Amino acid sequence: MAKYQAVVIGGGPGGYECAIRLSQNGIKTALVEEAELGGTCLNRGCIPTKTLLHSADVYDTAKNAASFGVTARDVTFDYAKIIERKNAVSRQLSSGVAFLEKSYGVTVFSARATMNGPRTVSLPNGETLEADSVVLATGSLPAQLPIPGIDLPGVVDSTGLLDMTVCPKHIIIVGGGVIGIEFATFFNRLGVKVTIIEMLDRILGPLDKDITDFMEARLKKNGVELVLGVRVESIEEGLRVNYAAVTDGAKGCVEGDVVLMAGGRRPNTRGMGFEEMGLAMDRRGFVEVDGLCRTNLPGVYAIGDINGRMQLAHVASAQGMIVAAHIAGKPCKQMNYNHIPSCVYCNPETAMVGLTEEQARAADREIGVGTFNLSGNGKALTMGENEGFVKFVYDKVTEELLGCHILSPRATDLAAEAAAVMECEGTISEIGSTVHPHPTVSEVLMEAAHACHGNSVNAPRVRK
C-alpha cells in the first residue's frame, strides 16, 4: 500500500493542473488517469475541435483569397489529413502534460481508479493508494438521449465524430448548444450541408438574445438549415431523423449520412465507488460541493465537470488551484462564477462574461447598455471580418460592469479583459479611460464603454 498526502483521480485540465500545484505546494501527490493525460479537453474536446476549426478557417481563407488580392487556384482539403493534424496536436499536448507531471515529481498511474473509502484508492492491478486528501476530477461523458435508433451506424457523439476520417456530405446535428454550433461551423466552412435540430426556439440558449439572433442569421446566410423548437422522436435506417414541434406536434423529417448527437454532457461518476462510500450527489449524478469544492466527506474534493458548477475546462483548472491551496493550508477564496468567460468558437467567435441584458433587467436594477459595431473597427476591416459587435450591460448608478457580450474576431481572447475588470469590480468609465493599442480589435471594448455614455467617436451620432 502506497501512502500519499494527496491523490488526484482524473488527468484532465482540472486534475493535472491540481496535481502539479499540489506538488509545487510541497504535497506528495499521485495522479491516476485511465486514458490519455489531458482528459477530454486535450484529446476529445476543446483542443481537437479548435484544431479542426482552424483547418476549416485556413481553407475558407484560401478559397476567398481573391478579395485580399491573393490568387489561389484549385483550393481543396484532405479530410484525413485534417484529422491527422488534430490527432498530432492532441498527442503533443498530452505528452507535454506527462513531462510536466514528471518534472514536478507527481507519480502518475495509468489506470482506472476505484474508491474503497474516502481515503483509499484501488487500482486494477491490486495496488492500493492511501491519501490524506483525495481530489475527484473524473470529468464528463457525452449525454445519452433516450431516442429510438440512436445506436444505428452513422449516429455518433462528439467523440465518435472526432474519430471519423471521411468527411460527410450532409450532417444532421441534434442540439444547438456550444458543441453543436462549433461542429456546424466547422463543416459549413468545408462546404458540407448542415442541418441543426434544437428543442428550444433559439440556438445557444444561455447567451444574450442579440448574440443568438445574429448567429442564427449568419448561419442561415451561410446555408445552415435551422430546425428550432422541435423534439427528435426517432432515427430510422438511412439516417432519417423524425421530429415533432414542441408547440403543436407538427411532424417533420430530414435525412443525412451522419447524425451527431450534441445534447450536452453528463458527469462521469458511475462505477467508481462514489455512491458506496456515501458521496453526496444530486439526482443528475453531479457531486455536491461547497464554495471550496469540498464534498460531504472530509478530505474529499470534487472539481471540474463532475460538480456541475460550470462545465468548462478553465473552470476546472481554477477549481483545481483553489483545492490545491486549501489542501496545503494556503490562503484561498471561493470563485465568483459570474466572472467566468464562456466562449463559442463559431464564426465570428462569440464570448460572454456575466449577465445577459435580460438577466440584468430581471434583477430589478437600473440598467444601462452600450453597444459598438465592428464596422467601426479598423483592424477588423483590414482582416475582412468587420461584422459583429460588443455589448456592455452595466449598473447606471455605480457604473459596475454586469455583463459583456462579444461577437468579433478573437472574441474569446478579448473576453479576458472584461472578466478581469469584473473581478476587480471595475467600472465602464475605467474601461473607457484605459488606452487600448491601435489598430487592434481590442479597441471595440473601449468604444463600447464610450457608447455607454453616448460619446463613442467612431460610431455614428444617435439623434434623440
C-alpha positions in Angstrom: 0.0 0.0 0.0 1.4 3.3 -1.1 0.9 6.4 1.0 0.4 9.9 -0.4 -0.7 13.2 1.0 -3.0 13.7 -1.9 -4.3 11.6 -4.8 -6.0 13.2 -7.8 -8.3 11.0 -9.8 -8.6 12.2 -13.4 -5.9 13.9 -15.6 -8.0 16.5 -17.4 -7.2 20.2 -17.1 -8.5 20.4 -13.6 -6.9 17.2 -12.4 -3.4 17.5 -14.0 -3.0 21.2 -13.0 -4.2 20.5 -9.5 -1.7 17.7 -9.1 1.2 20.0 -10.3 0.1 22.8 -8.0 -0.1 20.4 -5.0 3.4 19.3 -5.7 4.5 22.9 -6.0 2.9 23.4 -2.6 5.1 20.6 -1.1 2.4 17.9 -1.1 3.4 14.4 -2.0 0.9 13.7 -4.8 -0.2 10.9 -7.1 -2.4 11.3 -10.3 -4.5 8.5 -11.6 -5.8 8.6 -15.2 -7.3 5.7 -17.1 -6.9 7.2 -20.6 -4.7 9.9 -22.1 -3.4 12.7 -19.9 -5.2 15.9 -20.6 -8.6 14.3 -20.4 -11.5 15.2 -22.7 -10.3 18.8 -23.3 -6.9 17.9 -24.8 -8.0 14.7 -26.5 -11.7 14.7 -27.3 -12.9 18.2 -26.8 -11.6 21.7 -26.7 -8.2 21.3 -28.4 -9.3 18.8 -31.1 -12.3 20.9 -32.1 -10.3 24.1 -32.3 -7.7 22.4 -34.4 -10.4 21.3 -36.8 -11.9 24.8 -36.8 -8.5 26.3 -37.6 -8.1 24.0 -40.6 -11.5 25.0 -41.8 -10.6 28.7 -41.4 -7.5 28.2 -43.4 -9.4 26.5 -46.2 -12.1 29.2 -46.2 -9.5 32.0 -46.3 -7.7 30.3 -49.2 -10.9 29.9 -51.1 -11.7 33.6 -50.7 -8.2 34.9 -51.1 -9.0 36.9 -54.2 -10.8 39.5 -52.0 -7.4 40.2 -50.4 -5.6 40.5 -53.7 -4.2 37.0 -53.5 -4.7 34.4 -56.2 -5.1 30.8 -55.0 -6.3 28.3 -57.6 -7.8 24.8 -57.2 -8.1 25.0 -53.4 -9.1 21.7 -51.9 -8.9 20.0 -48.5 -7.8 16.5 -47.4 -10.1 15.5 -44.6 -8.0 12.6 -43.4 -5.0 14.9 -43.1 -7.1 17.4 -41.1 -7.9 14.6 -38.7 -4.3 13.5 -38.7 -3.2 17.0 -37.7 -5.8 17.2 -35.0 -4.5 13.9 -33.5 -0.9 15.1 -33.7 -1.7 18.3 -31.8 -3.5 16.3 -29.1 -0.6 13.9 -28.8 1.9 16.7 -28.4 -0.1 18.4 -25.7 -0.7 15.1 -23.8 3.0 14.3 -24.0 3.7 17.7 -22.6 1.4 17.1 -19.6 3.3 13.8 -18.9 6.6 15.7 -19.0 5.2 18.4 -16.6 3.9 15.8 -14.1 7.3 14.0 -14.1 9.3 17.3 -13.8 7.3 18.3 -10.7 7.6 14.8 -9.0 4.0 13.8 -9.4 3.6 10.0 -9.5 1.3 9.1 -12.4 -0.7 5.9 -12.5 -2.2 4.9 -15.9 -5.2 3.0 -14.6 -8.9 3.2 -13.7 -9.4 4.2 -10.0 -12.0 2.8 -7.7 -12.7 4.3 -4.3 -12.9 1.8 -1.4 -13.5 4.6 1.1 -12.9 8.3 1.4 -9.1 7.9 1.7 -8.5 4.7 -0.2 -8.0 4.3 -4.0 -7.8 0.9 -5.6 -6.2 0.2 -9.0 -7.0 -2.8 -11.2 -3.6 -4.4 -10.6 -4.4 -4.8 -6.9 -2.4 -1.8 -5.8 -3.9 0.5 -3.1 -3.2 4.1 -2.6 -3.9 5.8 0.7 -4.2 9.6 0.9 -4.9 12.4 3.4 -6.9 14.1 0.7 -8.5 12.9 -2.5 -9.5 15.1 -5.4 -12.1 13.8 -7.7 -11.7 15.2 -11.3 -13.2 12.5 -13.4 -14.9 14.8 -15.9 -17.9 14.1 -18.0 -19.1 12.0 -20.9 -21.5 12.7 -23.8 -25.1 12.5 -22.7 -27.1 9.6 -24.0 -30.5 10.7 -25.1 -33.4 8.1 -25.0 -34.2 8.2 -28.7 -35.1 5.1 -30.8 -32.4 4.5 -33.4 -29.6 6.3 -31.5 -27.5 3.1 -31.8 -27.6 3.0 -35.6 -24.4 3.1 -37.6 -23.7 6.7 -38.5 -25.2 8.1 -35.3 -22.3 9.4 -33.3 -21.5 11.6 -30.3 -18.7 14.2 -30.3 -16.0 11.6 -29.5 -17.1 9.4 -32.4 -17.3 12.3 -34.8 -13.7 13.3 -34.0 -12.5 9.8 -34.9 -14.1 9.8 -38.3 -11.7 10.1 -41.2 -14.3 10.5 -44.0 -16.0 13.9 -44.5 -19.8 13.6 -44.5 -21.9 15.1 -47.3 -24.8 16.1 -45.1 -24.5 16.1 -41.3 -27.5 16.4 -39.0 -26.7 17.9 -35.7 -29.1 17.3 -32.8 -28.5 20.1 -30.4 -27.9 23.8 -30.9 -25.6 24.4 -27.9 -21.9 25.1 -28.0 -20.9 21.6 -29.2 -23.4 21.6 -32.0 -22.7 25.1 -33.2 -18.9 24.6 -33.3 -19.2 21.5 -35.3 -21.8 23.2 -37.6 -19.3 26.0 -38.2 -16.5 23.5 -39.0 -18.5 21.5 -41.5 -20.2 24.5 -43.1 -16.9 26.2 -43.8 -15.8 23.0 -45.5 -18.8 23.1 -47.8 -20.8 20.3 -46.1 -24.5 20.6 -45.9 -25.5 21.1 -42.2 -28.9 20.8 -40.5 -29.2 21.7 -36.8 -32.2 20.4 -34.8 -32.8 22.1 -31.5 -35.6 21.7 -29.0 -35.5 25.3 -27.8 -36.8 28.1 -30.0 -33.2 29.5 -30.4 -29.7 28.3 -30.6 -27.1 28.9 -27.8 -29.9 29.5 -25.3 -27.8 30.8 -22.4 -26.3 33.6 -24.5 -27.7 37.2 -24.8 -30.5 37.3 -27.3 -28.8 39.9 -29.5 -25.9 37.4 -29.9 -28.1 34.5 -30.7 -30.2 36.5 -33.2 -27.1 37.5 -35.0 -25.7 34.0 -35.1 -28.9 32.5 -36.4 -29.0 35.0 -39.2 -25.3 34.3 -40.0 -25.7 30.5 -40.1 -28.8 30.8 -42.3 -27.0 33.2 -44.6 -24.2 30.6 -44.9 -26.6 27.9 -45.8 -27.0 26.1 -42.5 -30.6 24.8 -42.0 -32.0 25.6 -38.6 -34.9 23.5 -37.3 -35.8 25.0 -34.0 -38.5 24.3 -31.4 -38.7 20.6 -32.2 -38.1 17.4 -30.4 -36.4 14.4 -32.1 -38.7 11.4 -31.9 -36.7 8.7 -33.7 -33.9 7.9 -36.1 -34.5 5.4 -38.8 -32.4 3.3 -41.2 -30.9 5.5 -43.8 -30.4 8.1 -41.1 -33.8 9.7 -41.4 -34.4 11.9 -38.3 -38.0 12.3 -37.4 -39.1 15.2 -35.2 -42.2 17.0 -33.9 -42.8 20.6 -33.0 -42.8 21.3 -29.2 -45.8 23.6 -29.5 -48.2 21.9 -31.8 -46.7 18.5 -32.5 -46.3 19.1 -36.2 -44.2 16.4 -37.8 -41.1 16.7 -40.0 -38.0 14.8 -41.0 -34.6 15.2 -42.6 -32.1 12.7 -44.0 -28.3 12.8 -43.9 -25.3 10.5 -43.9 -24.1 11.3 -40.4 -26.1 12.3 -37.3 -24.3 14.0 -34.4 -25.9 13.8 -31.0 -24.8 17.0 -29.4 -27.2 17.1 -26.5 -24.7 18.0 -23.7 -22.6 16.0 -21.3 -23.2 14.0 -18.1 -20.9 13.6 -15.1 -18.5 10.7 -15.1 -19.3 9.4 -11.7 -20.6 5.8 -12.3 -18.8 2.6 -11.3 -16.0 4.2 -9.2 -17.4 3.5 -5.8 -18.6 7.1 -5.1 -22.1 6.1 -4.1 -20.9 3.2 -2.0 -18.7 5.4 0.1 -21.5 7.8 0.8 -20.6 10.7 -1.5 -23.5 13.1 -1.9 -24.7 13.6 -5.4 -27.8 15.2 -6.9 -30.4 13.3 -9.0 -28.4 14.0 -12.2 -25.2 12.5 -10.7 -23.3 15.7 -10.1 -21.2 15.7 -6.9 -22.4 18.2 -4.4 -19.7 20.6 -3.3 -19.4 23.9 -1.3 -17.6 27.0 -2.5 -14.2 25.5 -2.0 -15.1 22.3 -3.9 -15.3 20.2 -0.6 -17.8 17.3 -0.7 -19.7 16.0 2.3 -16.8 13.6 3.0 -13.9 15.2 5.0 -10.8 15.4 2.9 -12.6 14.6 -0.4 -12.9 17.3 -3.1 -14.6 17.3 -6.5 -13.5 19.7 -9.3 -14.5 20.2 -12.9 -17.4 18.8 -14.8 -18.4 16.3 -12.1 -19.6 19.1 -9.7 -21.8 20.7 -12.3 -20.9 24.3 -11.4 -19.8 25.2 -14.9 -18.7 22.6 -17.4 -15.7 24.5 -18.8 -12.0 23.5 -18.8 -10.8 26.8 -17.4 -13.3 26.5 -14.5 -11.9 23.0 -13.7 -8.4 24.4 -13.7 -9.3 27.3 -11.5 -11.1 25.0 -9.1 -8.0 22.8 -9.0 -5.9 25.7 -8.0 -8.3 26.6 -5.1 -8.3 23.0 -3.9 -4.5 22.7 -4.1 -4.2 25.8 -2.0 -6.7 24.6 0.5 -5.1 21.2 1.0 -1.7 22.9 1.5 -3.2 25.3 4.1 -2.6 28.3 1.9 -5.0 31.3 1.6 -7.8 30.7 -0.9 -11.1 32.2 -1.8 -14.3 31.0 -3.4 -14.8 31.6 -7.1 -17.3 34.1 -8.4 -18.9 32.1 -11.3 -20.5 35.3 -12.6 -17.0 36.4 -13.6 -16.2 33.4 -15.7 -16.0 33.8 -19.5 -17.9 31.4 -21.7 -16.8 31.0 -25.3 -18.2 29.6 -28.6 -15.7 29.1 -31.4 -18.2 29.9 -34.2 -17.6 32.4 -37.0 -17.3 35.1 -35.9 -16.3 34.0 -32.4 -18.6 34.9 -29.5 -17.9 35.2 -25.8 -19.7 36.4 -22.8 -19.0 37.2 -19.1 -21.6 37.9 -16.5 -25.3 38.7 -17.0 -27.3 38.9 -20.2 -29.4 42.0 -20.7 -32.5 40.0 -19.9 -31.0 38.7 -16.6 -29.7 42.1 -15.5 -33.1 43.7 -16.1 -34.8 40.9 -14.2 -32.6 41.7 -11.2 -34.5 45.0 -10.7 -31.6 47.3 -11.1 -31.3 50.5 -13.2 -29.5 49.0 -16.2 -27.6 50.7 -19.0 -26.5 49.2 -22.3 -23.7 50.3 -24.6 -23.0 48.7 -28.0 -20.3 49.2 -30.6 -20.4 47.7 -34.0 -17.4 46.1 -35.6 -17.9 48.1 -38.8 -16.2 51.0 -36.9 -13.0 49.0 -36.1 -10.0 49.5 -38.4 -8.3 46.2 -37.5 -11.4 44.1 -38.1 -11.8 45.8 -41.5 -8.2 45.0 -42.5 -8.9 41.4 -41.7 -12.2 41.4 -43.7 -14.0 40.4 -40.5 -15.9 43.5 -39.6 -19.3 42.0 -38.8 -20.3 41.8 -35.2 -20.5 43.9 -32.1 -19.6 44.4 -28.4 -22.4 44.9 -25.9 -21.9 46.0 -22.3 -24.5 45.7 -19.6 -23.8 47.9 -16.6 -25.4 49.4 -13.4 -26.2 53.0 -14.2 -25.9 54.0 -10.5 -22.5 52.5 -9.8 -21.2 52.0 -13.4 -20.2 48.5 -12.4 -19.9 46.2 -15.4 -22.5 43.5 -15.1 -22.1 41.7 -18.4 -20.1 41.7 -21.6 -21.1 40.1 -24.8 -18.7 40.0 -27.7 -19.2 38.9 -31.3 -16.0 39.5 -33.2 -12.7 38.0 -34.4 -10.7 36.9 -31.4 -13.7 37.4 -29.1 -12.6 34.5 -27.0 -9.4 36.3 -26.3 -11.0 39.7 -25.6 -13.3 38.3 -23.0 -10.4 38.1 -20.5 -10.3 41.9 -20.3 -13.9 42.1 -19.3 -13.5 39.3 -16.8 -10.5 41.0 -15.2 -12.4 44.2 -14.9 -15.4 42.5 -13.3 -13.2 40.6 -10.9 -11.8 43.9 -9.7 -15.3 45.4 -9.5 -14.2 47.9 -12.2 -16.5 50.4 -14.0 -17.5 51.3 -17.5 -15.6 54.6 -17.2 -12.4 52.8 -16.2 -12.6 50.6 -19.3 -13.3 53.7 -21.4 -10.3 55.6 -19.9 -7.9 52.8 -20.5 -5.8 53.4 -23.6 -6.1 50.5 -26.0 -3.5 49.9 -28.7 -4.3 50.9 -32.2 -5.1 49.3 -34.6 -6.4 46.3 -32.6 -9.7 44.5 -32.3 -9.4 45.2 -28.5 -10.5 48.9 -29.2 -14.1 47.7 -29.6 -14.2 47.3 -25.8 -13.1 50.8 -25.2 -15.5 52.1 -27.8 -18.4 50.1 -26.3 -17.6 51.7 -22.9 -17.7 55.1 -24.6 -21.0 54.2 -26.2 -22.4 53.6 -22.7 -22.1 57.4 -22.2 -23.2 58.2 -25.7 -19.8 59.6 -26.8 -18.1 57.0 -28.9 -16.2 59.0 -31.5 -16.1 56.1 -34.0 -19.8 55.4 -34.1 -22.5 57.5 -35.9 -24.3 60.0 -33.8 -27.6 58.8 -32.5 -30.1 61.7 -32.7 -32.8 61.6 -30.0 
